[in-house]
Amino acid sequence: MALVRTECPTCGTIEIQCATVTVLRRADGDPMDYEFHCPRCADEVRRPLSPRHVLVLLENGAALRQLGEVGDPITSAEIVLFARMLEEPGLLERELARLLA
């Protein structure tokens, strides 16, 4: 298993397995970060990630998580429409089947 040397704000320099790292990618193209749990203190740590290290981490087992954009707030009309849709027999089952297909 490939190791990467990084920094924990509490413990200092540590080595962790690439498979325990999650690369965080933003939808808007901003610079990426990565996160991990420190094996010494168990704190969750998030650090900036340079573009040249993204591929190295991913090729060695790091997970990739796409961070979503925050959209517009839901409107009262959307809530009413959603409530009406829930009253339709079988709608939830059909939508779930469609999403899992």
Buried (B, 14 or more C-beta within 10 A) or exposed (E): EEEBEBEBEEEEEBEBBBEBBBBBBEEEEEEBBBBBBBEEEEEEBEBEBEEEBBEEBBEBEBBEEEEEEEEEEEEEEEEEEEEEEEEEEEEEEEEEEEEEE
